[in-house]
């Protein structure tokens, strides 16, 4: 999480979400169409208050929470920027 921001979700719930591999389950569900649609690059979950963008890395999963006011076309740009900053792109 970025400094100075308060999470909408309690820390223990975030940890539980990641440890239970729920983020991987989201990607696995999307992979069902990959034979026809191509490799899954990420999955977007639209909550009432926030977007979650789930991205499969080599061995890990990156989950970005993005403000709902963010234009849809900016989400991929934000993800690329984060991946670049983490030296994963």
C-alpha positions, 0 to 999 in steps of 0.5 A, a space after each residue: 500500500 502506498 504511504 498516506 493511504 488508508 485501506 478500505 479492507 482490514 489488514 487481516 482480510 487482505 492477508 487472508 485473501 492473498 494466502 487463500 490464493 483467491 487472487 489466483 482463483 480469479 485468474 484461473 477462472 479467466 484462463 478457461 477461455 484462453 484457448 480462444 482469447 489468448 493468454 490472460 494478462 490480468 483480471 479486473 474486478 469492479 467493486 462499488 468502491 474500488 477496482 482490483 486489477 489482478 496480474 499474474 507474474 512469474 511465480 507470484 500474483 500482483 493485486 492493485 487496488 485502483 480508485 473507481 474514478 480512474 478511467 478504464 483506459 488508464 488501468 493498464 497504464 497504471 499497472 505497467 508503471 507499477 511493474 516498471 517501478 518494481 522492475 518486473 516489466 
